[in-house]
Amino acid sequence: MVATLTSKGQITLPKAIRDRLGMEAGDRLDFRVGNDGELHGKLVKGGILRLAGIARPDDGRPRTLAEMDQAIALEAAETRG
């Protein structure tokens, strides 16, 4: 598939690729250029939206500060890849 770069430096990811990856609004792609000059990408699901519900777990009790810190640290580690 071919995508065209606009004058604003934007590319629309073809729908077939978005569907194949199961992408949704808020998802991100982390791009890397390999030593071979090939473009590689990694899907990052939801970004900050993955933290939704961090304030209250399923049992309804408030999360502890330690639990919130742990969830944020895990998200940061996954984002850095």
C-alpha positions in Angstrom: 0.0 0.0 0.0 1.1 3.5 -0.7 0.4 6.6 1.4 1.2 10.2 0.3 2.9 12.8 2.5 0.9 16.1 2.6 2.4 19.5 2.5 1.8 19.6 6.3 4.0 16.5 6.8 1.0 14.2 7.5 0.2 10.7 6.2 -3.1 9.0 6.4 -2.7 5.4 7.4 -4.8 3.3 5.0 -8.0 1.8 6.5 -6.9 -1.7 5.6 -3.8 -1.3 7.8 -5.8 0.4 10.7 -8.3 -2.5 10.6 -5.6 -5.2 10.5 -3.9 -3.7 13.5 -7.2 -3.2 15.3 -6.5 0.5 15.7 -8.9 2.8 17.5 -9.0 6.6 18.2 -6.2 7.5 20.6 -3.9 4.7 19.5 -0.4 5.7 18.5 2.3 4.3 16.3 6.0 4.3 17.4 8.2 4.5 14.3 11.9 3.5 14.0 14.2 3.5 11.0 16.4 0.4 11.0 20.1 0.4 10.0 18.9 -1.1 6.7 16.8 2.0 6.0 13.5 0.1 6.5 10.7 1.7 8.5 9.5 -0.3 11.5 6.4 0.6 13.5 4.9 -0.6 16.8 1.3 0.0 17.8 0.9 1.7 21.2 -2.7 1.1 22.3 -4.6 4.0 23.8 -1.8 6.0 25.4 -3.0 7.9 28.4 -6.5 6.5 27.9 -5.1 3.1 29.2 -5.0 4.7 32.6 -8.8 5.1 32.7 -10.1 3.7 35.8 -6.9 4.0 37.7 -8.6 5.9 40.5 -11.0 3.1 41.4 -10.5 -0.6 40.8 -13.4 -3.0 40.1 -14.1 -3.5 43.8 -14.9 0.2 44.2 -12.3 1.0 46.8 -9.9 4.0 46.2 -6.5 3.0 44.9 -3.5 3.6 47.0 -0.8 6.1 45.9 1.5 3.1 45.5 -0.9 1.4 43.1 -1.3 4.5 41.0 2.5 5.0 40.9 2.9 1.4 39.8 0.3 1.8 37.0 1.9 5.0 35.8 5.4 3.4 35.8 4.2 0.4 33.8 2.6 2.7 31.2 5.7 4.8 30.9 7.9 1.7 30.5 5.6 0.3 27.8 5.5 3.7 26.0 9.4 3.8 25.9 9.4 0.2 24.6 
